[in-house]
Amino acid sequence: MADRRQKGTERQDRGGQDAPDKDVSNSTASAPNNSPDPTEVLASLIEAERTELMYVHSILRMLYDVLLYSDDDDGTMHADVARTCSMLIRESMERLEVLVRRYKAGEFHTSAGAQRPAEGA
């Protein structure tokens, strides 16, 4: 799993894309319109992190169930810790989901690259 995470980090450092070929990098220099939109890259990175959080949330929920009914004296306490971690991760996933929805609704898109003024300002 550490290897997968290592490779994923490398992909994310390149904007979520695999390493370009030598010929592609030369053509990219002459045609700047081929570069990925930074907001698209950000949205895909947020979605990837949200997916990872969903996996961890599922594992913690299973761990909670196992520990809750274990014969160990500390199992209940450990189950509560796993449940708390699971709840915190779920809250983080929900916040990321709201960001993705706002992005898809066009809230972060601007015409000249300038930031939109805050509502009510």
NUNU-674436 format. One record per residue (C-alpha): residue number from 1; residue in one letter; x, y negated, z negated. Coordinates in steps of 0.001 Angstrom, whole numbers, plus 524288, in hexadecimal, padded with zeros to 5 digits. Each point is the difference from the previous one (the first is absolute). Example, Ala and Ser with C-alpha at 12.3 -4.5 7.8 and 13.67 -1.06 7.14 Angstrom:
<i=1; aa=A; px=8300C; py=81194; pz=7E188>
<i=2; aa=S; px=8055A; py=7F290; pz=80294>
//
This chain:
<i=1; aa=M; px=80000; py=80000; pz=80000>
<i=2; aa=A; px=80B5A; py=7F6D9; pz=7FD53>
<i=3; aa=D; px=804C7; py=80243; pz=80DE8>
<i=4; aa=R; px=7F2B8; py=7FC41; pz=8058C>
<i=5; aa=R; px=7FFCE; py=7F3AC; pz=7F7ED>
<i=6; aa=Q; px=80DD0; py=7FCAF; pz=8047F>
<i=7; aa=K; px=7FC22; py=80147; pz=80E52>
<i=8; aa=G; px=7F38D; py=7F831; pz=7FDBF>
<i=9; aa=T; px=807D0; py=7F501; pz=7F9EB>
<i=10; aa=E; px=80912; py=7FFA7; pz=80BB0>
<i=11; aa=R; px=7F464; py=7FF18; pz=80941>
<i=12; aa=Q; px=7FA04; py=7F522; pz=7F7EC>
<i=13; aa=D; px=80CA1; py=7F838; pz=8004F>
<i=14; aa=R; px=7FEE6; py=7FFDA; pz=80ED4>
<i=15; aa=G; px=7F22D; py=7FAEA; pz=7FFBC>
<i=16; aa=G; px=7F9AB; py=80D66; pz=7FF6A>
<i=17; aa=Q; px=805D6; py=8047C; pz=80CEB>
<i=18; aa=D; px=80A30; py=80A04; pz=8037B>
<i=19; aa=A; px=80D7B; py=7FB4F; pz=803FD>
<i=20; aa=P; px=7FF9E; py=7FA1E; pz=80DA6>
<i=21; aa=D; px=8084E; py=80572; pz=80AF7>
<i=22; aa=K; px=80B74; py=7F7DC; pz=804C3>
<i=23; aa=D; px=7F8FC; py=7FC9C; pz=80CB8>
<i=24; aa=V; px=7F3C3; py=7FBC0; pz=7F8C7>
<i=25; aa=S; px=80780; py=7F697; pz=7F741>
<i=26; aa=N; px=805D2; py=7F95A; pz=80C07>
<i=27; aa=S; px=7F2B4; py=7FE62; pz=80656>
<i=28; aa=T; px=7FA4F; py=7FB08; pz=7F32B>
<i=29; aa=A; px=80A0B; py=7F516; pz=7FFC4>
<i=30; aa=S; px=7FB82; py=7FB58; pz=80D6A>
<i=31; aa=A; px=7F176; py=801A9; pz=7FCF6>
<i=32; aa=P; px=7FCE3; py=7FAD6; pz=7F253>
<i=33; aa=N; px=7F166; py=802AD; pz=801F6>
<i=34; aa=N; px=8027B; py=80E91; pz=7FDE8>
<i=35; aa=S; px=80361; py=7FE3F; pz=7F1A0>
<i=36; aa=P; px=7F5A8; py=804DB; pz=7F686>
<i=37; aa=D; px=7F708; py=7F641; pz=7F985>
<i=38; aa=P; px=804D8; py=7FE12; pz=7F1F7>
<i=39; aa=T; px=7F22F; py=8002A; pz=7FAAF>
<i=40; aa=E; px=7FD5F; py=80CFD; pz=806DC>
<i=41; aa=V; px=80C68; py=8058A; pz=7FA06>
<i=42; aa=L; px=7FC0C; py=7FAFB; pz=7F299>
<i=43; aa=A; px=7F282; py=8060B; pz=8013B>
<i=44; aa=S; px=805AC; py=80D30; pz=803B5>
<i=45; aa=L; px=809AF; py=7FF7F; pz=7F4B1>
<i=46; aa=I; px=7F51C; py=7FCBD; pz=7F672>
<i=47; aa=E; px=7F7E8; py=80B45; pz=80540>
<i=48; aa=A; px=80B91; py=8094E; pz=7FEA9>
<i=49; aa=E; px=801FC; py=7FC09; pz=7F1CE>
<i=50; aa=R; px=7F179; py=80186; pz=7FD57>
<i=51; aa=T; px=8009A; py=80DBD; pz=80590>
<i=52; aa=E; px=80B80; py=80365; pz=7F722>
<i=53; aa=L; px=7F87C; py=7FAC8; pz=7F453>
<i=54; aa=M; px=7F462; py=8088A; pz=803A5>
<i=55; aa=Y; px=808C9; py=80C05; pz=7FFC8>
<i=56; aa=V; px=8058B; py=7FC80; pz=7F2AA>
<i=57; aa=H; px=7F263; py=7FD11; pz=7FAE2>
<i=58; aa=S; px=7FB47; py=80D7B; pz=80423>
<i=59; aa=I; px=80B97; py=806B4; pz=7F997>
<i=60; aa=L; px=7FDD9; py=7F8B0; pz=7F347>
<i=61; aa=R; px=7F190; py=80394; pz=7FFFA>
<i=62; aa=M; px=8038B; py=80E61; pz=8013F>
<i=63; aa=L; px=80A57; py=7FE90; pz=7F567>
<i=64; aa=Y; px=7F5D8; py=7F9B3; pz=7F732>
<i=65; aa=D; px=7F6D7; py=80B97; pz=8018A>
<i=66; aa=V; px=80ADC; py=809D3; pz=7FD7A>
<i=67; aa=L; px=80526; py=7F906; pz=7F3FB>
<i=68; aa=L; px=7F29F; py=7FD53; pz=7FA5A>
<i=69; aa=Y; px=7FD12; py=80E77; pz=7FEE1>
<i=70; aa=S; px=80DBD; py=804C1; pz=7FCC4>
<i=71; aa=D; px=80324; py=80753; pz=7F379>
<i=72; aa=D; px=80ACE; py=7F661; pz=7FC92>
<i=73; aa=D; px=7FD78; py=7F740; pz=7F43E>
<i=74; aa=D; px=8049D; py=7F40D; pz=8078C>
<i=75; aa=G; px=7F89C; py=8038E; pz=80C5C>
<i=76; aa=T; px=7F4BE; py=7F6C8; pz=7FD21>
<i=77; aa=M; px=8092E; py=7F48E; pz=7FDC2>
<i=78; aa=H; px=80759; py=802FB; pz=80C90>
<i=79; aa=A; px=7F311; py=80127; pz=8072C>
<i=80; aa=D; px=7FC57; py=7F25F; pz=7FB62>
<i=81; aa=V; px=80CF2; py=7FABC; pz=8050A>
<i=82; aa=A; px=7FDB3; py=80677; pz=80D39>
<i=83; aa=R; px=7F228; py=7FA7C; pz=80068>
<i=84; aa=T; px=804D7; py=7F250; pz=7FCE7>
<i=85; aa=C; px=80A46; py=800DC; pz=80AC0>
<i=86; aa=S; px=7F5A1; py=804F6; pz=80953>
<i=87; aa=M; px=7F704; py=7F49C; pz=7FCD4>
<i=88; aa=L; px=80AF0; py=7F612; pz=80202>
<i=89; aa=I; px=8035F; py=80600; pz=80D21>
<i=90; aa=R; px=7F1B3; py=80000; pz=8040F>
<i=91; aa=E; px=7FF09; py=7F181; pz=7FCBB>
<i=92; aa=S; px=80C24; py=7FD56; pz=80822>
<i=93; aa=M; px=7FA46; py=807C1; pz=80B68>
<i=94; aa=E; px=7F38B; py=7F80C; pz=7FF40>
<i=95; aa=R; px=8078E; py=7F330; pz=80046>
<i=96; aa=L; px=807B3; py=804A7; pz=80BD7>
<i=97; aa=E; px=7F36A; py=80421; pz=806AE>
<i=98; aa=V; px=7FA72; py=7F25B; pz=7FE00>
<i=99; aa=L; px=80C3E; py=7FA3E; pz=8063B>
<i=100; aa=V; px=7FEA6; py=808EF; pz=80BC9>
<i=101; aa=R; px=7F199; py=7FC75; pz=8017F>
<i=102; aa=R; px=80342; py=7F186; pz=7FF2E>
<i=103; aa=Y; px=80A84; py=801DA; pz=80A48>
<i=104; aa=K; px=7F6D6; py=80772; pz=80917>
<i=105; aa=A; px=7F5DD; py=7F546; pz=7FE40>
<i=106; aa=G; px=80A03; py=7F665; pz=8054E>
<i=107; aa=E; px=801F2; py=7F86F; pz=7F388>
<i=108; aa=F; px=80ED0; py=7FFB6; pz=80169>
<i=109; aa=H; px=80067; py=7FCD9; pz=80E8E>
<i=110; aa=T; px=802F8; py=7F1FE; pz=803C0>
<i=111; aa=S; px=8014C; py=7F988; pz=80D3E>
<i=112; aa=A; px=80D16; py=7F908; pz=7FE8E>
<i=113; aa=G; px=805FE; py=80845; pz=7F556>
<i=114; aa=A; px=7FC38; py=7F619; pz=7F5A0>
<i=115; aa=Q; px=7F90B; py=8048C; pz=7F3E8>
<i=116; aa=R; px=7F19E; py=7FD64; pz=7FEAF>
<i=117; aa=P; px=7FC3A; py=7F6A4; pz=7F533>
<i=118; aa=A; px=7F9DE; py=8064B; pz=7F42D>
<i=119; aa=E; px=7F13D; py=7FFB7; pz=7FFE0>
<i=120; aa=G; px=7FA99; py=7F4C4; pz=7F81F>
<i=121; aa=A; px=80C85; py=7F80E; pz=8019C>
//
